[in-house]
Amino acid sequence: MLGRVLKNRYKLIDERGSGSMATVYIGRDLETNRLYAVKVLSRQAAAESELVERFQREFELLTRLSGPHVVSPVDFGEDKGCLFIVMDYVDGHTLKHAILTGGQFPIIRAVDLTEQSAAGIATAAACDIVHRDIKPQNLLLSIDNVVKLTDFGLARSHESKDITVTGFFVGTPFYVAPEQVENSRKADVRADLYSLACVFFELLTSRVPYDGEHAWDVVMQHLNGPIPSARMLRPELPPEYDAFFQRALAKQPGDRYQTPHTFVEALEALPIPERHGSSVPRSEELVGALIPAGGPPMALTAPDMIVGRSDPQRGFRPDVDLLSFDPAQTVSRRHARITRRAGHFYIEDLNAFNRTRLNGTPLVPHQDVEIHSGDVMRLGHVELRFEIRPR
């Protein structure tokens, strides 16, 4: 397939990964020279009407989603019997790759990446979409440290018709929720959050909660096995982490966190150990706000938000859009990132053309700097005052 041009437009220039149903390539748009991810259905899968229908449904579900932590669809088509989906290209790698190459994540980093992943699940849940295959292989980590949820091939909405494929296991054994094993059609957002808790466990310990020689051995542990202790594998974790997993990995959906919001609230309440062993409680009661001159405050409600300028022609919209304050377009589309970690706020310049300045000092690109109430940042010609306020 490498070198092939689909729809006289998308040239496949590299392969990024493959599975039983499809292969993902990097494609270059010959009209705009932009790079995209192109998911191509295998010829074997294309011969199965159920799998073709599932592939078409994946694109249809993607078109409903819009958010910073889910991949965005671009195009769908067929070229000489070859079905494909074109999506935004994420320059980076999967969380699974990061775990395999880096081992245990710093605790604060693991919490942050899990919060971002939960935001992607929340975006889908708001559209009544259940992903049903949350795993680190389906969570892309960009070079800008943004997590995006991808691969909605097993996803379904409440209005989707049932598609049954003989011998097809819905989910991945290492991350599958108990109720999803018993009846995948009844799985809801609580199943996705269970799977995400398995990912969080792996980020912290570099081990999945349940392991075994055969897939069914692993599945039976999800169904009947005791909930494992993360502290046994990583002793510096405070006791609150095992308490979190006792609820997040509960066998019965009703005993778990019921929504992405309550899941993230529990994450934010977890203490983060400092270098010398004490713990810093995470703040649940404070949010940040950016206050432009002559404009209303813009709340920073998510743990990770991009500040920049929207580009309607390219369909790009940052979390905090400064277009109305920047008629001269001196702000980059992805100018800066503001994150909240352990109750503190940080700003990172994203290598913007007009550098981000904090209290008059230009920031070094891709380096987090803590910000405090009263700090003034300048993005291009736009000046913003930062404040921390009660939620």
C-alpha positions in Angstrom: 0.0 0.0 0.0 2.9 2.4 0.6 3.1 4.9 -2.3 -0.6 4.3 -3.2 -2.7 7.4 -3.7 -6.3 7.1 -2.5 -9.1 9.1 -4.1 -6.4 10.9 -6.2 -5.5 12.8 -3.1 -4.1 10.9 -0.1 -0.7 9.4 -0.7 0.3 6.7 1.8 3.9 7.4 2.8 4.5 5.4 6.0 2.9 2.7 8.1 2.1 3.4 11.8 0.4 0.2 13.0 -1.9 -2.7 12.0 -4.4 -5.0 13.6 -6.7 -7.7 12.6 -9.2 -5.4 10.8 -7.2 -2.4 9.6 -3.8 -0.7 9.1 -3.1 2.9 9.9 -0.8 4.8 7.6 0.6 8.4 7.5 -0.9 10.0 4.4 0.0 13.2 2.7 -2.8 15.3 1.2 -1.5 16.1 -2.3 -3.8 19.2 -2.4 -2.8 20.8 0.8 0.5 19.0 1.6 -0.8 18.3 5.1 -0.2 15.0 6.9 -3.1 12.8 8.1 -3.6 9.4 9.6 -5.3 7.1 7.1 -7.0 3.9 8.5 -7.4 1.3 5.7 -9.7 -1.6 6.2 -8.0 -4.9 5.3 -9.1 -6.9 2.3 -10.1 -9.8 4.5 -12.3 -7.6 6.7 -13.7 -5.8 3.6 -15.2 -9.2 2.6 -17.3 -9.3 5.7 -20.4 -7.2 5.5 -20.6 -6.9 9.3 -17.0 -5.5 9.6 -17.6 -3.1 6.7 -20.7 -1.8 8.5 -18.7 -1.5 11.7 -16.0 0.5 9.8 -18.6 2.8 8.4 -20.1 3.3 11.8 -16.7 4.2 13.2 -16.5 7.2 10.9 -20.1 8.2 11.5 -19.5 8.2 15.3 -16.3 10.2 14.9 -18.2 12.9 13.0 -20.3 13.6 16.2 -17.3 14.2 18.4 -15.4 17.4 18.8 -12.9 18.0 21.6 -9.2 18.4 22.3 -8.8 14.8 23.6 -10.4 12.8 20.7 -9.1 12.4 17.2 -10.9 14.4 14.5 -12.3 12.8 11.3 -11.5 14.4 8.0 -12.8 12.1 5.2 -14.2 8.7 4.4 -14.0 7.0 1.1 -13.5 4.0 -1.2 -10.9 3.6 -3.8 -10.9 0.5 -6.0 -12.5 -1.6 -3.3 -10.3 -0.1 -0.6 -12.3 1.5 2.3 -10.5 4.1 4.4 -11.0 6.8 7.0 -8.8 9.9 7.1 -8.2 11.5 10.5 -6.0 14.2 12.0 -2.4 13.1 12.4 -1.1 13.1 15.9 2.7 13.5 15.9 3.7 11.2 18.7 3.2 7.7 19.9 0.8 5.6 22.0 0.7 5.4 25.7 1.6 1.7 25.4 4.8 2.6 23.6 5.6 5.1 26.3 5.0 2.4 29.0 7.1 -0.2 27.2 10.0 2.2 26.6 9.9 4.2 29.9 8.4 1.9 32.6 6.6 3.5 35.5 5.5 7.1 35.0 6.1 9.8 37.6 3.0 9.9 39.7 2.0 13.4 38.8 2.4 12.6 35.1 0.4 9.4 35.3 -2.5 11.4 37.0 -2.3 14.1 34.4 -2.4 11.7 31.4 -5.3 9.8 33.0 -7.3 13.0 33.5 -6.8 13.9 29.8 -7.9 10.4 28.8 -11.0 10.8 31.0 -11.7 14.1 29.1 -11.8 12.1 25.9 -14.2 9.6 27.4 -16.3 12.4 28.6 -16.5 13.9 25.1 -17.8 10.6 23.8 -20.2 10.0 26.7 -21.7 13.5 26.1 -22.7 12.1 22.7 -24.0 8.9 24.2 -21.0 7.0 22.7 -19.3 4.1 24.5 -15.8 3.4 23.2 -15.6 -0.2 24.5 -11.9 -0.6 23.9 -10.1 1.9 26.1 -6.4 0.7 26.3 -3.0 2.5 26.1 -2.7 1.4 22.5 -5.7 3.6 21.7 -4.5 6.6 23.6 -2.2 8.8 21.5 0.4 11.0 23.2 1.5 13.9 21.1 4.9 15.6 21.3 3.0 18.4 22.9 2.0 16.0 25.7 -1.7 16.0 24.7 -3.6 12.7 25.0 -6.1 11.9 22.2 -8.5 9.0 22.2 -8.6 7.1 19.0 -9.9 3.9 17.3 -13.6 3.9 17.7 -14.0 0.6 15.8 -15.8 -1.1 18.6 -17.7 2.0 19.8 -21.5 2.1 19.8 -24.2 4.6 20.7 -27.6 4.0 22.2 -29.1 4.3 18.8 -26.6 2.1 17.0 -28.0 -1.2 15.6 -26.4 -4.3 17.0 -23.7 -5.8 14.9 -22.7 -9.3 15.9 -19.5 -10.8 14.5 -19.0 -14.5 15.1 -15.9 -15.1 17.2 -15.3 -11.4 17.7 -14.3 -10.4 21.2 -15.5 -6.9 22.0 -12.8 -5.4 24.0 -9.2 -6.3 25.1 -8.8 -8.9 27.9 -6.2 -6.9 29.9 -8.6 -3.9 30.2 -12.1 -5.2 29.8 -14.8 -4.5 32.4 -16.6 -7.5 33.9 -20.1 -6.5 32.5 -18.6 -6.0 29.0 -17.5 -9.7 29.1 -21.0 -10.8 30.1 -22.9 -8.6 27.6 -21.0 -6.0 25.6 -24.2 -4.4 24.3 -25.1 -3.2 27.8 -21.7 -1.6 28.5 -21.9 2.1 29.3 -19.5 4.8 30.3 -18.7 3.0 33.5 -17.1 0.2 31.5 -14.9 2.8 29.7 -13.9 4.2 33.1 -13.1 0.8 34.4 -10.8 0.2 31.5 -9.2 3.6 32.0 -8.5 2.7 35.7 -6.6 -0.4 34.3 -4.6 2.0 32.2 -3.9 4.3 35.2 -2.8 1.2 37.2 -0.4 0.3 34.3 1.0 3.9 34.1 1.8 3.9 37.8 3.2 0.3 38.0 4.1 -0.7 34.4 2.0 -3.8 35.1 -1.6 -4.5 34.1 -4.0 -5.2 37.1 -4.6 -8.8 35.8 -2.3 -11.0 33.8 -2.2 -14.6 32.7 -1.0 -17.1 30.1 -4.3 -17.2 28.3 -6.8 -14.5 27.5 -9.6 -16.3 29.3 -7.4 -16.5 32.5 -7.2 -12.7 32.4 -10.9 -12.3 31.8 -11.8 -14.6 34.7 -9.7 -12.5 37.0 -11.6 -9.4 35.9 -14.8 -11.2 36.7 -13.8 -12.9 40.0 -10.3 -12.0 41.1 -9.5 -9.6 44.0 -8.6 -6.0 43.2 -4.8 -5.8 43.2 -2.8 -3.3 45.2 -0.8 -0.7 43.3 1.2 0.0 46.5 2.5 -3.6 46.5 4.2 -2.8 43.2 5.1 0.8 44.0 5.5 1.4 47.8 5.8 5.2 47.6 2.2 5.5 46.5 0.0 6.9 49.3 -2.8 4.6 50.6 -5.4 6.8 48.8 -4.3 5.2 45.5 -5.3 1.7 46.6 -8.6 3.1 47.9 -9.1 4.7 44.4 -8.6 1.4 42.7 -10.9 -0.4 45.1 -13.7 1.8 43.8 -12.6 2.3 40.2 -12.1 -1.4 39.6 -15.2 -2.6 41.5 -16.8 -5.6 39.9 -20.3 -4.1 39.9 -20.8 -0.9 37.8 -23.0 0.6 40.5 -20.1 0.5 42.9 -17.7 2.5 40.7 -17.3 6.2 39.8 -20.5 6.8 37.8 -19.3 9.6 35.4 -16.1 10.9 34.0 -16.6 14.0 36.2 -16.6 12.0 39.4 -13.7 9.9 38.2 -11.6 13.1 37.5 -12.7 14.6 40.9 -11.3 11.5 42.6 -8.1 11.7 40.6 -7.7 15.4 41.6 -8.2 14.5 45.3 -5.2 12.0 45.2 -2.1 13.3 47.1 1.0 13.6 45.1 4.2 12.6 47.0 6.9 15.2 47.0 10.6 14.3 46.6 11.1 14.2 50.4 8.2 11.9 51.1 5.4 14.3 52.2 2.2 14.7 50.2 0.6 17.7 48.6 -3.2 17.4 48.5 -4.8 18.1 45.1 -7.2 21.1 45.0 -10.8 20.4 44.1 -12.1 23.8 44.9 -10.1 26.1 42.7 -10.1 26.9 39.0 -8.0 29.3 36.9 -9.3 32.2 34.9 -7.8 34.3 32.1 -9.0 37.9 32.1 -8.5 39.8 28.8 -8.6 43.6 28.7 -12.2 44.6 27.9 -13.5 41.0 27.9 -15.2 38.6 30.3 -13.1 36.1 32.3 -12.4 32.8 30.5 -12.5 29.9 33.0 -9.9 27.1 32.8 -12.1 24.2 33.9 -10.2 21.3 32.3 -6.8 20.0 33.6 -5.2 20.7 30.2 -6.2 23.5 27.9 -4.7 25.0 24.7 -4.8 28.8 24.4 -4.6 30.1 20.9 -6.5 31.4 17.8 -9.2 29.4 16.0 -8.9 28.8 12.2 -12.3 28.2 10.8 -11.0 27.3 7.3 -9.0 24.4 8.8 -11.7 23.5 11.3 -9.4 24.2 14.3 -10.6 25.6 17.6 -8.5 25.8 20.7 -9.9 25.4 24.2 -9.5 29.1 24.8 -10.0 31.1 21.6 -8.5 34.5 21.4 -9.5 35.3 17.8 -11.9 38.1 18.8 -9.2 39.8 20.8 -6.6 39.4 18.1 -7.8 40.9 14.7 -4.2 41.2 13.5 -3.7 37.4 14.1 -0.6 37.7 16.1 -1.6 34.7 18.3 -0.7 31.2 16.9 -3.4 28.6 16.6 -1.7 26.6 19.3 0.1 29.3 21.2 0.4 28.0 24.8 -0.9 25.3 27.1 -2.1 25.8 30.7 -2.3 22.8 32.9 -3.5 22.2 36.5 -1.5 19.6 38.5 -1.8 18.9 42.2 -3.6 22.2 42.8 -1.0 24.3 40.9 -1.2 25.9 37.5 1.5 25.9 34.8 1.9 27.6 31.4 3.9 26.2 28.5 4.8 28.1 25.4 4.1 25.8 22.4 6.9 27.3 20.2 4.6 30.0 19.1 5.9 32.4 16.4 5.3 35.4 18.7 6.7 34.0 22.0 4.6 33.8 25.1 5.7 36.3 27.8 5.0 35.9 31.5 5.3 39.2 33.5 7.4 40.6 30.6 9.8 37.6 30.4 9.7 35.4 27.2 9.2 31.8 28.0 11.4 29.0 26.8 9.3 26.8 24.5 8.0 23.5 25.9 9.1 24.2 29.5 6.4 24.4 32.2 6.4 27.6 34.4 4.2 27.9 37.4 1.7 30.8 37.3 0.1 32.5 40.2 -2.9 34.9 40.7 -2.1 38.3 39.4 0.5 37.1 36.8 0.2 38.8 33.4 0.9 36.8 30.2 1.1 38.2 26.7 0.4 36.1 23.7 1.1 38.0 20.5 -0.7 41.4 21.0 -3.2 39.9 23.5 -2.6 40.6 27.2 -4.2 38.3 29.8 -4.3 38.4 33.6 -4.4 35.1 35.4 -6.4 34.5 38.5 -7.2 31.6 40.7 -10.8 31.5 41.8 -13.2 29.3 43.7 -14.9 26.7 41.6 
